[in-house]
Amino acid sequence: MTLEEVHSQEMVTESTNRMQSAGKALNELLVSAQRQGCLTVGVYESAKVMNVDPDNVTFCVLGADEEDEGDIALQIHFTLIQAFCCENDIDIVRVNNIQKLAEIVGANEDSGEPQDLHCILITNPNENSWKDPALEKLSLFCEESRNVNDWVPTITLPE
């Protein structure tokens, strides 16, 4: 095994560990934010919050399955949300497993209708900054991703 091969293996292992750590942190953040009432779920609801009070949005999760990739309207919404988040310094990630998001945040609204899990915002309800170790890990993950020109990294949630 050459030095390049060893280095390449180490990079793949490091990248996998980083991704798993980010997935675990996102899971923890969603659970914590939901307990504190800091989640906004749905593309339309998220757009309203971002329009009214963008300074209180701390993190954005875009969720889509493979079948959603062909939905042009949803992709336009994603592009606009991504641009807004980048312009307002809001960290943003993608998750390619709506079912797992539904398990974490709940699949149904109070009315029994399924929730739109394509966009989830974590907001900061107080004047003081909400400090969560998982949020700090994810912010660092997003910053590292931007440093390698991955502006909206994709995270895999743990099973």
Secondary structure, DSSP 8 states (H G I E B T S, - for coil): --HHHHHHHHHHHHHHHHHHHHHHHHHHHHHHHHHTT-EEESHHHHHHHHHH-GGGEEEEEEE--GGGGG-HHHHHHHHHHHHHHHHTT-EEEEES-HHHHHHHH-SB-TTS-B--TTEEEEE--SSS----HHHHHHHHHHHHHHHTT-SS-EE----
